[in-house]
Amino acid sequence: MNNIDSITLIVAVALAAVGLLLGFGRSLRFFTKGIFGILLSVFLVFTFGGMIKGIPAVGELIVKGDEYFAGLWSFLGYLHLGNVIYYVALFFVVQIVRVVVVRCVGGVFELDNVVMRFLNRLLGAVFTVAAVLLLLLLVFAVFKHFETSEFMVDFLEKIKNTFLFTLYQHNPVVI
């Protein structure tokens, strides 16, 4: 274990302590509101938008929308406004569902009894560490695109033979 692994372990323990203090409900709200919530919604729309668009009824509706707007003004045909409206509407639906789910789950875990308080604290510690680990994996996925740059070569050399390097090499998140 070297200095980088020690620092990684200390950061993980500190994050677990913060999660333990906040609890699962508040940690969940923190990681799903603001910029994190928007990024999560964009990720979900990006991930599932194409699948939903593949449903024949939805795909036909989008094509009809594109044709309608192209008929109004030919320039609008180049913009594919049917697609734009579909993805914007899907984003707002995901935002609404995200808020409802987070409030319901947060409310359940913040019930005032001994079992739920224990679970709230325990899951808060686990969730906080897992959320930050996921953010780290996303950053590493972006770094993967710049592996040949001088900065990345130096960075990878510095973290070689560490836990972070193992995470980087075996990153399941691919962008």
OpenMM code with the backbone's topology and positions (N, CA, C; nanometers):
from openmm import Vec3, app, unit

residues = "MET ASN ASN ILE ASP SER ILE THR LEU ILE VAL ALA VAL ALA LEU ALA ALA VAL GLY LEU LEU LEU GLY PHE GLY ARG SER LEU ARG PHE PHE THR LYS GLY ILE PHE GLY ILE LEU LEU SER VAL PHE LEU VAL PHE THR PHE GLY GLY MET ILE LYS GLY ILE PRO ALA VAL GLY GLU LEU ILE VAL LYS GLY ASP GLU TYR PHE ALA GLY LEU TRP SER PHE LEU GLY TYR LEU HIS LEU GLY ASN VAL ILE TYR TYR VAL ALA LEU PHE PHE VAL VAL GLN ILE VAL ARG VAL VAL VAL VAL ARG CYS VAL GLY GLY VAL PHE GLU LEU ASP ASN VAL VAL MET ARG PHE LEU ASN ARG LEU LEU GLY ALA VAL PHE THR VAL ALA ALA VAL LEU LEU LEU LEU LEU LEU VAL PHE ALA VAL PHE LYS HIS PHE GLU THR SER GLU PHE MET VAL ASP PHE LEU GLU LYS ILE LYS ASN THR PHE LEU PHE THR LEU TYR GLN HIS ASN PRO VAL VAL ILE".split()
positions = [
    Vec3(0.0854, -0.1178, 0.0000),
    Vec3(0.0000, 0.0000, 0.0000),
    Vec3(0.0897, 0.1237, 0.0000),
    Vec3(0.0655, 0.2114, -0.0956),
    Vec3(0.1459, 0.3335, -0.1025),
    Vec3(0.0627, 0.4540, -0.0588),
    Vec3(0.1196, 0.5730, -0.0759),
    Vec3(0.0525, 0.6956, -0.0300),
    Vec3(-0.0817, 0.7183, -0.0987),
    Vec3(-0.0893, 0.6922, -0.2285),
    Vec3(-0.2148, 0.7151, -0.3014),
    Vec3(-0.3236, 0.6218, -0.2503),
    Vec3(-0.2882, 0.4959, -0.2237),
    Vec3(-0.3870, 0.4028, -0.1685),
    Vec3(-0.4310, 0.4464, -0.0292),
    Vec3(-0.3378, 0.4965, 0.0508),
    Vec3(-0.3727, 0.5444, 0.1853),
    Vec3(-0.4694, 0.6624, 0.1773),
    Vec3(-0.4410, 0.7555, 0.0873),
    Vec3(-0.5287, 0.8716, 0.0704),
    Vec3(-0.6661, 0.8274, 0.0206),
    Vec3(-0.6690, 0.7326, -0.0736),
    Vec3(-0.7961, 0.6807, -0.1246),
    Vec3(-0.8779, 0.6184, -0.0124),
    Vec3(-0.8124, 0.5415, 0.0736),
    Vec3(-0.8805, 0.4774, 0.1860),
    Vec3(-0.9324, 0.5813, 0.2854),
    Vec3(-0.8526, 0.6828, 0.3132),
    Vec3(-0.8950, 0.7882, 0.4059),
    Vec3(-1.0155, 0.8633, 0.3499),
    Vec3(-1.0130, 0.8940, 0.2204),
    Vec3(-1.1259, 0.9631, 0.1571),
    Vec3(-1.2513, 0.8762, 0.1624),
    Vec3(-1.2369, 0.7455, 0.1371),
    Vec3(-1.3527, 0.6551, 0.1417),
    Vec3(-1.4115, 0.6490, 0.2825),
    Vec3(-1.3260, 0.6423, 0.3840),
    Vec3(-1.3743, 0.6392, 0.5227),
    Vec3(-1.4416, 0.7718, 0.5583),
    Vec3(-1.3839, 0.8835, 0.5143),
    Vec3(-1.4446, 1.0145, 0.5413),
    Vec3(-1.5812, 1.0258, 0.4738),
    Vec3(-1.5908, 0.9770, 0.3498),
    Vec3(-1.7202, 0.9801, 0.2801),
    Vec3(-1.8226, 0.8919, 0.3507),
    Vec3(-1.7783, 0.7767, 0.3986),
    Vec3(-1.8692, 0.6886, 0.4725),
    Vec3(-1.9171, 0.7570, 0.6001),
    Vec3(-1.8280, 0.8298, 0.6669),
    Vec3(-1.8668, 0.9014, 0.7888),
    Vec3(-1.9687, 1.0108, 0.7577),
    Vec3(-1.9468, 1.0828, 0.6478),
    Vec3(-2.0430, 1.1863, 0.6071),
    Vec3(-2.1782, 1.1221, 0.5763),
    Vec3(-2.1765, 1.0102, 0.5033),
    Vec3(-2.3003, 0.9391, 0.4721),
    Vec3(-2.3694, 0.8875, 0.5966),
    Vec3(-2.2899, 0.8437, 0.6940),
    Vec3(-2.3450, 0.7952, 0.8203),
    Vec3(-2.4146, 0.9089, 0.8948),
    Vec3(-2.3542, 1.0265, 0.8927),
    Vec3(-2.4142, 1.1423, 0.9598),
    Vec3(-2.5392, 1.1921, 0.8873),
    Vec3(-2.5317, 1.1973, 0.7539),
    Vec3(-2.6458, 1.2480, 0.6770),
    Vec3(-2.7599, 1.1477, 0.6700),
    Vec3(-2.7272, 1.0214, 0.6564),
    Vec3(-2.8296, 0.9199, 0.6365),
    Vec3(-2.8611, 0.9046, 0.4887),
    Vec3(-2.9312, 0.7980, 0.4562),
    Vec3(-2.9602, 0.7657, 0.3170),
    Vec3(-3.0525, 0.8682, 0.2522),
    Vec3(-3.1565, 0.9092, 0.3233),
    Vec3(-3.2538, 1.0026, 0.2661),
    Vec3(-3.1901, 1.1335, 0.2230),
    Vec3(-3.1108, 1.1936, 0.3112),
    Vec3(-3.0465, 1.3210, 0.2774),
    Vec3(-2.9359, 1.3029, 0.1740),
    Vec3(-2.8614, 1.1911, 0.1827),
    Vec3(-2.7568, 1.1646, 0.0828),
    Vec3(-2.8183, 1.1486, -0.0549),
    Vec3(-2.9297, 1.0763, -0.0610),
    Vec3(-2.9988, 1.0562, -0.1881),
    Vec3(-3.0459, 1.1901, -0.2447),
    Vec3(-3.1032, 1.2742, -0.1604),
    Vec3(-3.1476, 1.4060, -0.2066),
    Vec3(-3.0301, 1.4905, -0.2552),
    Vec3(-2.9175, 1.4833, -0.1830),
    Vec3(-2.8001, 1.5618, -0.2225),
    Vec3(-2.7495, 1.5199, -0.3601),
    Vec3(-2.7406, 1.3894, -0.3830),
    Vec3(-2.6840, 1.3408, -0.5086),
    Vec3(-2.7840, 1.3397, -0.6238),
    Vec3(-2.9082, 1.3772, -0.5991),
    Vec3(-3.0056, 1.3795, -0.7087),
    Vec3(-3.0689, 1.5169, -0.7288),
    Vec3(-3.0175, 1.6194, -0.6629),
    Vec3(-3.0697, 1.7535, -0.6892),
    Vec3(-2.9594, 1.8381, -0.7501),
    Vec3(-2.9950, 1.9525, -0.7997),
    Vec3(-2.8963, 2.0423, -0.8582),
    Vec3(-2.8328, 1.9838, -0.9833),
    Vec3(-2.7039, 2.0093, -0.9990),
    Vec3(-2.6334, 1.9658, -1.1191),
    Vec3(-2.6272, 1.8138, -1.1267),
    Vec3(-2.6158, 1.7464, -1.0103),
    Vec3(-2.6145, 1.6005, -1.0109),
    Vec3(-2.7460, 1.5458, -1.0656),
    Vec3(-2.8570, 1.6054, -1.0255),
    Vec3(-2.9876, 1.5609, -1.0734),
    Vec3(-3.0051, 1.5823, -1.2223),
    Vec3(-2.9571, 1.6949, -1.2710),
    Vec3(-2.9666, 1.7225, -1.4148),
    Vec3(-2.8803, 1.6243, -1.4925),
    Vec3(-2.7566, 1.6017, -1.4446),
    Vec3(-2.6692, 1.5052, -1.5121),
    Vec3(-2.7284, 1.3646, -1.5087),
    Vec3(-2.7882, 1.3280, -1.3963),
    Vec3(-2.8523, 1.1971, -1.3861),
    Vec3(-2.9675, 1.1867, -1.4849),
    Vec3(-3.0476, 1.2909, -1.4949),
    Vec3(-3.1601, 1.2900, -1.5890),
    Vec3(-3.1122, 1.2834, -1.7334),
    Vec3(-3.0083, 1.3596, -1.7665),
    Vec3(-2.9533, 1.3548, -1.9024),
    Vec3(-2.9007, 1.2149, -1.9324),
    Vec3(-2.8320, 1.1547, -1.8358),
    Vec3(-2.7802, 1.0188, -1.8537),
    Vec3(-2.8942, 0.9201, -1.8775),
    Vec3(-3.0011, 0.9305, -1.7992),
    Vec3(-3.1149, 0.8397, -1.8165),
    Vec3(-3.1845, 0.8614, -1.9505),
    Vec3(-3.2005, 0.9871, -1.9912),
    Vec3(-3.2623, 1.0164, -2.1213),
    Vec3(-3.1745, 0.9625, -2.2331),
    Vec3(-3.0439, 0.9827, -2.2225),
    Vec3(-2.9495, 0.9334, -2.3229),
    Vec3(-2.9521, 0.7807, -2.3291),
    Vec3(-2.9599, 0.7174, -2.2126),
    Vec3(-2.9572, 0.5712, -2.2064),
    Vec3(-3.0857, 0.5091, -2.2585),
    Vec3(-3.2004, 0.5604, -2.2153),
    Vec3(-3.3269, 0.4951, -2.2476),
    Vec3(-3.4054, 0.5625, -2.3600),
    Vec3(-3.3646, 0.6820, -2.4014),
    Vec3(-3.4377, 0.7546, -2.5056),
    Vec3(-3.4448, 0.6793, -2.6365),
    Vec3(-3.3341, 0.6204, -2.6778),
    Vec3(-3.3320, 0.5445, -2.8031),
    Vec3(-3.4196, 0.4212, -2.7976),
    Vec3(-3.4201, 0.3541, -2.6812),
    Vec3(-3.5043, 0.2346, -2.6663),
    Vec3(-3.6520, 0.2711, -2.6742),
    Vec3(-3.6888, 0.3780, -2.6054),
    Vec3(-3.8291, 0.4202, -2.6063),
    Vec3(-3.8682, 0.4670, -2.7460),
    Vec3(-3.7751, 0.5339, -2.8129),
    Vec3(-3.7998, 0.5813, -2.9489),
    Vec3(-3.8188, 0.4640, -3.0451),
    Vec3(-3.7623, 0.3483, -3.0121),
    Vec3(-3.7756, 0.2288, -3.0952),
    Vec3(-3.9130, 0.1649, -3.0885),
    Vec3(-3.9952, 0.2042, -2.9929),
    Vec3(-4.1325, 0.1541, -2.9862),
    Vec3(-4.2057, 0.2103, -3.1078),
    Vec3(-4.2690, 0.1245, -3.1883),
    Vec3(-4.3284, 0.1712, -3.3146),
    Vec3(-4.4205, 0.2927, -3.3008),
    Vec3(-4.5077, 0.2932, -3.2027),
    Vec3(-4.6018, 0.4049, -3.1881),
    Vec3(-4.5272, 0.5355, -3.1595),
    Vec3(-4.4261, 0.5290, -3.0752),
    Vec3(-4.3495, 0.6496, -3.0408),
    Vec3(-4.2692, 0.6966, -3.1617),
    Vec3(-4.2032, 0.6029, -3.2300),
    Vec3(-4.1243, 0.6377, -3.3480),
    Vec3(-4.2087, 0.7017, -3.4568),
    Vec3(-4.3289, 0.6462, -3.4789),
    Vec3(-4.4185, 0.7025, -3.5807),
    Vec3(-4.4635, 0.8431, -3.5429),
    Vec3(-4.4909, 0.8639, -3.4157),
    Vec3(-4.5326, 0.9962, -3.3689),
    Vec3(-4.4208, 1.0993, -3.3902),
    Vec3(-4.2974, 1.0591, -3.3647),
    Vec3(-4.1837, 1.1501, -3.3855),
    Vec3(-4.1681, 1.1822, -3.5336),
    Vec3(-4.1807, 1.0801, -3.6195),
    Vec3(-4.1697, 1.1022, -3.7646),
    Vec3(-4.2807, 1.1950, -3.8125),
    Vec3(-4.4037, 1.1739, -3.7625),
    Vec3(-4.5148, 1.2621, -3.7995),
    Vec3(-4.4871, 1.4058, -3.7550),
    Vec3(-4.4298, 1.4203, -3.6355),
    Vec3(-4.3947, 1.5540, -3.5872),
    Vec3(-4.2905, 1.6197, -3.6755),
    Vec3(-4.1882, 1.5422, -3.7145),
    Vec3(-4.0856, 1.5961, -3.8051),
    Vec3(-4.1470, 1.6391, -3.9381),
    Vec3(-4.2360, 1.5562, -3.9917),
    Vec3(-4.3006, 1.5881, -4.1196),
    Vec3(-4.3893, 1.7115, -4.1070),
    Vec3(-4.4608, 1.7214, -3.9965),
    Vec3(-4.5484, 1.8361, -3.9745),
    Vec3(-4.4675, 1.9659, -3.9720),
    Vec3(-4.3595, 1.9676, -3.8934),
    Vec3(-4.2787, 2.0894, -3.8829),
    Vec3(-4.2080, 2.1210, -4.0142),
    Vec3(-4.1667, 2.0179, -4.0884),
    Vec3(-4.1038, 2.0407, -4.2195),
    Vec3(-4.2053, 2.0999, -4.3163),
    Vec3(-4.3326, 2.0606, -4.3031),
    Vec3(-4.4378, 2.1156, -4.3878),
    Vec3(-4.4660, 2.2616, -4.3582),
    Vec3(-4.4470, 2.3035, -4.2340),
    Vec3(-4.4683, 2.4432, -4.1973),
    Vec3(-4.3610, 2.5331, -4.2573),
    Vec3(-4.2375, 2.4855, -4.2503),
    Vec3(-4.1251, 2.5629, -4.3012),
    Vec3(-4.0124, 2.4646, -4.3266),
    Vec3(-3.9587, 2.4634, -4.4456),
    Vec3(-3.8611, 2.3604, -4.4834),
    Vec3(-3.7385, 2.3596, -4.3920),
    Vec3(-3.7017, 2.4755, -4.3401),
    Vec3(-3.5865, 2.4823, -4.2498),
    Vec3(-3.6090, 2.3972, -4.1250),
    Vec3(-3.7333, 2.3925, -4.0765),
    Vec3(-3.7637, 2.3143, -3.9565),
    Vec3(-3.7438, 2.1648, -3.9805),
    Vec3(-3.7486, 2.1233, -4.1078),
    Vec3(-3.7217, 1.9834, -4.1401),
    Vec3(-3.5781, 1.9449, -4.1104),
    Vec3(-3.4863, 2.0399, -4.1263),
    Vec3(-3.3454, 2.0125, -4.0971),
    Vec3(-3.3190, 2.0019, -3.9473),
    Vec3(-3.4015, 2.0663, -3.8695),
    Vec3(-3.3827, 2.0659, -3.7242),
    Vec3(-3.4373, 1.9400, -3.6571),
    Vec3(-3.5238, 1.8674, -3.7276),
    Vec3(-3.5891, 1.7484, -3.6706),
    Vec3(-3.6543, 1.7834, -3.5367),
    Vec3(-3.7447, 1.8801, -3.5404),
    Vec3(-3.8094, 1.9275, -3.4181),
    Vec3(-3.8889, 1.8190, -3.3465),
    Vec3(-3.9362, 1.7206, -3.4196),
    Vec3(-4.0050, 1.6087, -3.3541),
    Vec3(-3.9125, 1.5385, -3.2564),
    Vec3(-3.7886, 1.5153, -3.2981),
    Vec3(-3.6885, 1.4548, -3.2097),
    Vec3(-3.6562, 1.5452, -3.0920),
    Vec3(-3.6391, 1.6724, -3.1204),
    Vec3(-3.6049, 1.7674, -3.0146),
    Vec3(-3.7154, 1.7717, -2.9095),
    Vec3(-3.8389, 1.7833, -2.9557),
    Vec3(-3.9524, 1.7883, -2.8626),
    Vec3(-3.9620, 1.6586, -2.7827),
    Vec3(-3.9386, 1.5451, -2.8488),
    Vec3(-3.9424, 1.4150, -2.7810),
    Vec3(-3.8402, 1.4104, -2.6673),
    Vec3(-3.7157, 1.4474, -2.6960),
    Vec3(-3.6122, 1.4385, -2.5932),
    Vec3(-3.6309, 1.5418, -2.4823),
    Vec3(-3.6798, 1.6602, -2.5149),
    Vec3(-3.7072, 1.7601, -2.4112),
    Vec3(-3.8218, 1.7125, -2.3218),
    Vec3(-3.9271, 1.6595, -2.3821),
    Vec3(-4.0397, 1.6074, -2.3033),
    Vec3(-3.9947, 1.4904, -2.2164),
    Vec3(-3.9130, 1.4016, -2.2725),
    Vec3(-3.8623, 1.2874, -2.1957),
    Vec3(-3.7761, 1.3351, -2.0793),
    Vec3(-3.6975, 1.4389, -2.1008),
    Vec3(-3.6159, 1.4953, -1.9929),
    Vec3(-3.7041, 1.5447, -1.8786),
    Vec3(-3.8112, 1.6180, -1.9116),
    Vec3(-3.8995, 1.6685, -1.8066),
    Vec3(-3.9733, 1.5555, -1.7354),
    Vec3(-4.0122, 1.4528, -1.8082),
    Vec3(-4.0771, 1.3370, -1.7450),
    Vec3(-3.9796, 1.2694, -1.6486),
    Vec3(-3.8560, 1.2511, -1.6911),
    Vec3(-3.7550, 1.1889, -1.6045),
    Vec3(-3.7305, 1.2756, -1.4815),
    Vec3(-3.7271, 1.4075, -1.4978),
    Vec3(-3.7083, 1.4976, -1.3837),
    Vec3(-3.8221, 1.4814, -1.2824),
    Vec3(-3.9446, 1.4785, -1.3317),
    Vec3(-4.0606, 1.4650, -1.2421),
    Vec3(-4.0577, 1.3306, -1.1707),
    Vec3(-4.0318, 1.2241, -1.2446),
    Vec3(-4.0250, 1.0904, -1.1839),
    Vec3(-3.9117, 1.0849, -1.0816),
    Vec3(-3.7984, 1.1447, -1.1132),
    Vec3(-3.6838, 1.1465, -1.0213),
    Vec3(-3.7207, 1.2145, -0.8902),
    Vec3(-3.7867, 1.3292, -0.8978),
    Vec3(-3.8249, 1.4024, -0.7772),
    Vec3(-3.9234, 1.3206, -0.6939),
    Vec3(-4.0223, 1.2613, -0.7577),
    Vec3(-4.1223, 1.1816, -0.6854),
    Vec3(-4.0571, 1.0612, -0.6185),
    Vec3(-3.9733, 0.9896, -0.6913),
    Vec3(-3.9082, 0.8699, -0.6357),
    Vec3(-3.8169, 0.9075, -0.5197),
    Vec3(-3.7393, 1.0128, -0.5352),
    Vec3(-3.6466, 1.0540, -0.4287),
    Vec3(-3.7233, 1.0953, -0.3041),
    Vec3(-3.8319, 1.1677, -0.3211),
    Vec3(-3.9105, 1.2080, -0.2030),
    Vec3(-3.9728, 1.0877, -0.1330),
    Vec3(-4.0254, 0.9945, -0.2105),
    Vec3(-4.0870, 0.8751, -0.1508),
    Vec3(-3.9833, 0.7901, -0.0786),
    Vec3(-3.8731, 0.7612, -0.1458),
    Vec3(-3.7691, 0.6777, -0.0853),
    Vec3(-3.7074, 0.7485, 0.0348),
    Vec3(-3.6782, 0.8774, 0.0203),
    Vec3(-3.6232, 0.9532, 0.1321),
    Vec3(-3.7177, 0.9564, 0.2505),
    Vec3(-3.8461, 0.9720, 0.2241),
    Vec3(-3.9450, 0.9734, 0.3315),
    Vec3(-3.9537, 0.8409, 0.4045),
    Vec3(-3.9454, 0.7319, 0.3310),
    Vec3(-3.9511, 0.5992, 0.3938),
    Vec3(-3.8303, 0.5782, 0.4839),
    Vec3(-3.7125, 0.6171, 0.4370),
    Vec3(-3.5919, 0.5922, 0.5152),
    Vec3(-3.5730, 0.6898, 0.6295),
    Vec3(-3.6524, 0.7949, 0.6353),
    Vec3(-3.6405, 0.8882, 0.7462),
    Vec3(-3.7532, 0.8717, 0.8484),
    Vec3(-3.8227, 0.7574, 0.8428),
    Vec3(-3.9225, 0.7278, 0.9452),
    Vec3(-3.8536, 0.7200, 1.0808),
    Vec3(-3.9261, 0.7582, 1.1849),
    Vec3(-3.8635, 0.7682, 1.3165),
    Vec3(-3.8889, 0.6428, 1.3994),
    Vec3(-3.8129, 0.5373, 1.3699),
    Vec3(-3.8082, 0.4203, 1.4570),
    Vec3(-3.6668, 0.3639, 1.4525),
    Vec3(-3.6346, 0.2775, 1.5444),
    Vec3(-3.4965, 0.2321, 1.5617),
    Vec3(-3.4436, 0.1613, 1.4376),
    Vec3(-3.5226, 0.0730, 1.3795),
    Vec3(-3.4773, -0.0041, 1.2639),
    Vec3(-3.4506, 0.0876, 1.1446),
    Vec3(-3.5423, 0.1780, 1.1161),
    Vec3(-3.5259, 0.2663, 1.0007),
    Vec3(-3.4119, 0.3659, 1.0225),
    Vec3(-3.3930, 0.4121, 1.1466),
    Vec3(-3.2796, 0.5013, 1.1732),
    Vec3(-3.1480, 0.4293, 1.1469),
    Vec3(-3.1386, 0.3023, 1.1913),
    Vec3(-3.0171, 0.2232, 1.1682),
    Vec3(-2.9947, 0.2011, 1.0187),
    Vec3(-3.1006, 0.1584, 0.9479),
    Vec3(-3.0882, 0.1366, 0.8032),
    Vec3(-3.0560, 0.2663, 0.7298),
    Vec3(-3.1171, 0.3751, 0.7720),
    Vec3(-3.0926, 0.5051, 0.7103),
    Vec3(-2.9450, 0.5416, 0.7207),
    Vec3(-2.8872, 0.5260, 0.8380),
    Vec3(-2.7458, 0.5601, 0.8584),
    Vec3(-2.6547, 0.4648, 0.7806),
    Vec3(-2.6824, 0.3358, 0.7896),
    Vec3(-2.5987, 0.2359, 0.7221),
    Vec3(-2.6019, 0.2548, 0.5706),
    Vec3(-2.7213, 0.2657, 0.5150),
    Vec3(-2.7331, 0.2844, 0.3702),
    Vec3(-2.6797, 0.4207, 0.3263),
    Vec3(-2.6874, 0.5206, 0.4135),
    Vec3(-2.6288, 0.6507, 0.3821),
    Vec3(-2.4787, 0.6407, 0.3638),
    Vec3(-2.4127, 0.5656, 0.4528),
    Vec3(-2.2676, 0.5474, 0.4412),
    Vec3(-2.2319, 0.4740, 0.3128),
    Vec3(-2.3031, 0.3665, 0.2835),
    Vec3(-2.2750, 0.2873, 0.1632),
    Vec3(-2.3058, 0.3684, 0.0376),
    Vec3(-2.4194, 0.4366, 0.0364),
    Vec3(-2.4611, 0.5118, -0.0819),
    Vec3(-2.3655, 0.6264, -0.1135),
    Vec3(-2.3196, 0.6976, -0.0123),
    Vec3(-2.2300, 0.8107, -0.0358),
    Vec3(-2.0989, 0.7643, -0.0986),
    Vec3(-2.0416, 0.6573, -0.0458),
    Vec3(-1.9178, 0.6035, -0.1033),
    Vec3(-1.9434, 0.5552, -0.2460),
    Vec3(-2.0545, 0.4852, -0.2680),
    Vec3(-2.0858, 0.4328, -0.4016),
    Vec3(-2.1099, 0.5457, -0.5022),
    Vec3(-2.1771, 0.6517, -0.4605),
    Vec3(-2.2052, 0.7634, -0.5521),
    Vec3(-2.0764, 0.8332, -0.5942),
    Vec3(-1.9863, 0.8552, -0.4997),
    Vec3(-1.8595, 0.9201, -0.5336),
    Vec3(-1.7738, 0.8266, -0.6189),
    Vec3(-1.7793, 0.6966, -0.5918),
    Vec3(-1.7067, 0.5998, -0.6742),
    Vec3(-1.7594, 0.6015, -0.8174),
    Vec3(-1.8898, 0.6113, -0.8340),
    Vec3(-1.9475, 0.6193, -0.9683),
    Vec3(-1.9020, 0.7468, -1.0401),
    Vec3(-1.8982, 0.8583, -0.9689),
    Vec3(-1.8485, 0.9824, -1.0295),
    Vec3(-1.7023, 0.9676, -1.0712),
    Vec3(-1.6230, 0.9004, -0.9883),
    Vec3(-1.4832, 0.8754, -1.0224),
    Vec3(-1.4720, 0.7885, -1.1473),
    Vec3(-1.5564, 0.6862, -1.1572),
    Vec3(-1.5550, 0.6004, -1.2758),
    Vec3(-1.5950, 0.6782, -1.4009),
    Vec3(-1.6896, 0.7711, -1.3878),
    Vec3(-1.7273, 0.8551, -1.5017),
    Vec3(-1.6111, 0.9447, -1.5453),
    Vec3(-1.5400, 1.0010, -1.4484),
    Vec3(-1.4232, 1.0836, -1.4806),
    Vec3(-1.3167, 0.9987, -1.5492),
    Vec3(-1.2931, 0.8781, -1.4979),
    Vec3(-1.1956, 0.7882, -1.5604),
    Vec3(-1.2377, 0.7497, -1.7016),
    Vec3(-1.3680, 0.7361, -1.7254),
    Vec3(-1.4157, 0.7035, -1.8604),
    Vec3(-1.3852, 0.8175, -1.9571),
    Vec3(-1.3977, 0.9406, -1.9099),
    Vec3(-1.3623, 1.0555, -1.9940),
    Vec3(-1.2109, 1.0588, -2.0150),
    Vec3(-1.1347, 1.0332, -1.9086),
    Vec3(-0.9882, 1.0318, -1.9192),
    Vec3(-0.9406, 0.9289, -2.0210),
    Vec3(-1.0141, 0.8194, -2.0342),
    Vec3(-0.9750, 0.7110, -2.1253),
    Vec3(-0.9618, 0.7619, -2.2689),
    Vec3(-1.0389, 0.8626, -2.3043),
    Vec3(-1.0344, 0.9177, -2.4395),
    Vec3(-0.9066, 0.9978, -2.4658),
    Vec3(-0.8362, 1.0348, -2.3597),
    Vec3(-0.7160, 1.1172, -2.3738),
    Vec3(-0.5917, 1.0434, -2.3252),
    Vec3(-0.5927, 0.9107, -2.3351),
    Vec3(-0.4837, 0.8285, -2.2821),
    Vec3(-0.3471, 0.8619, -2.3404),
    Vec3(-0.3434, 0.9074, -2.4618),
    Vec3(-0.2149, 0.9324, -2.5261),
    Vec3(-0.1595, 1.0719, -2.4977),
    Vec3(-0.2376, 1.1563, -2.4304),
    Vec3(-0.1888, 1.2912, -2.4006),
    Vec3(-0.0800, 1.2847, -2.2934),
    Vec3(0.0027, 1.3858, -2.2907),
    Vec3(0.1141, 1.3896, -2.1950),
    Vec3(0.0632, 1.3892, -2.0509),
    Vec3(-0.0436, 1.4645, -2.0262),
    Vec3(-0.1016, 1.4684, -1.8914),
    Vec3(-0.1440, 1.3294, -1.8457),
    Vec3(-0.2122, 1.2563, -1.9333),
    Vec3(-0.2619, 1.1237, -1.8957),
    Vec3(-0.1482, 1.0235, -1.8792),
    Vec3(-0.0474, 1.0316, -1.9622),
    Vec3(0.0670, 0.9409, -1.9478),
    Vec3(0.1331, 0.9635, -1.8122),
    Vec3(0.1530, 1.0904, -1.7745),
    Vec3(0.2111, 1.1220, -1.6432),
    Vec3(0.1196, 1.0769, -1.5300),
    Vec3(-0.0096, 1.1039, -1.5445),
    Vec3(-0.1063, 1.0658, -1.4414),
    Vec3(-0.1078, 0.9147, -1.4210),
    Vec3(-0.1133, 0.8399, -1.5293),
    Vec3(-0.1170, 0.6940, -1.5190),
    Vec3(0.0124, 0.6389, -1.4603),
    Vec3(0.1227, 0.7028, -1.4904),
    Vec3(0.2509, 0.6598, -1.4331),
    Vec3(0.2519, 0.6814, -1.2818),
    Vec3(0.1914, 0.7915, -1.2367),
    Vec3(0.1886, 0.8221, -1.0935),
    Vec3(0.0971, 0.7277, -1.0160),
    Vec3(-0.0118, 0.6835, -1.0780),
    Vec3(-0.1052, 0.5975, -1.0044),
    Vec3(-0.0833, 0.4491, -1.0326),
    Vec3(0.0218, 0.4159, -1.1059),
    Vec3(0.0496, 0.2756, -1.1384),
    Vec3(0.0658, 0.1953, -1.0088),
    Vec3(0.0164, 0.0716, -1.0091),
    Vec3(0.0228, -0.0201, -0.8944),
    Vec3(-0.0565, 0.0308, -0.7743),
    Vec3(-0.1672, 0.1012, -0.8010),
    Vec3(-0.2555, 0.1459, -0.6934),
    Vec3(-0.3972, 0.0960, -0.7213),
    Vec3(-0.4815, 0.1123, -0.6219),
    Vec3(-0.6222, 0.0761, -0.6376),
    Vec3(-0.6876, 0.1610, -0.7469),
    Vec3(-0.6523, 0.2893, -0.7530),
    Vec3(-0.7094, 0.3772, -0.8556),
    Vec3(-0.6715, 0.3313, -0.9961),
    Vec3(-0.5484, 0.2837, -1.0132),
    Vec3(-0.5050, 0.2347, -1.1442),
    Vec3(-0.5834, 0.1093, -1.1824),
    Vec3(-0.6086, 0.0228, -1.0851),
    Vec3(-0.6903, -0.0966, -1.1104),
    Vec3(-0.8314, -0.0564, -1.1513),
    Vec3(-0.8882, 0.0432, -1.0832),
    Vec3(-1.0203, 0.0939, -1.1222),
    Vec3(-1.0169, 0.1497, -1.2639),
    Vec3(-0.9121, 0.2231, -1.2960),
    Vec3(-0.8992, 0.2831, -1.4290),
    Vec3(-0.8915, 0.1751, -1.5367),
    Vec3(-0.8114, 0.0718, -1.5112),
    Vec3(-0.7937, -0.0345, -1.6105),
    Vec3(-0.9205, -0.1162, -1.6318),
    Vec3(-0.9945, -0.1405, -1.5260),
    Vec3(-1.1121, -0.2279, -1.5328),
    Vec3(-1.2416, -0.1494, -1.5154),
    Vec3(-1.2456, -0.0295, -1.5690),
    Vec3(-1.3611, 0.0588, -1.5559),
    Vec3(-1.4798, 0.0028, -1.6353),
    Vec3(-1.5910, -0.0278, -1.5677),
    Vec3(-1.7081, -0.0792, -1.6399),
    Vec3(-1.7875, 0.0302, -1.7112),
    Vec3(-1.7605, 0.1570, -1.6785),
    Vec3(-1.8322, 0.2681, -1.7402),
    Vec3(-1.7598, 0.3053, -1.8691),
    Vec3(-1.8307, 0.2952, -1.9799),
    Vec3(-1.7717, 0.3278, -2.1090),
    Vec3(-1.8561, 0.4365, -2.1729),
    Vec3(-1.7900, 0.5430, -2.2147),
    Vec3(-1.8619, 0.6534, -2.2796),
    Vec3(-1.8349, 0.6476, -2.4279),
] * unit.nanometer
topology = app.Topology()
chain = topology.addChain("A")
for resn in residues:
    res = topology.addResidue(resn, chain)
    for name in ("N", "CA", "C"):
        topology.addAtom(name, app.Element.getBySymbol(name[0]), res)
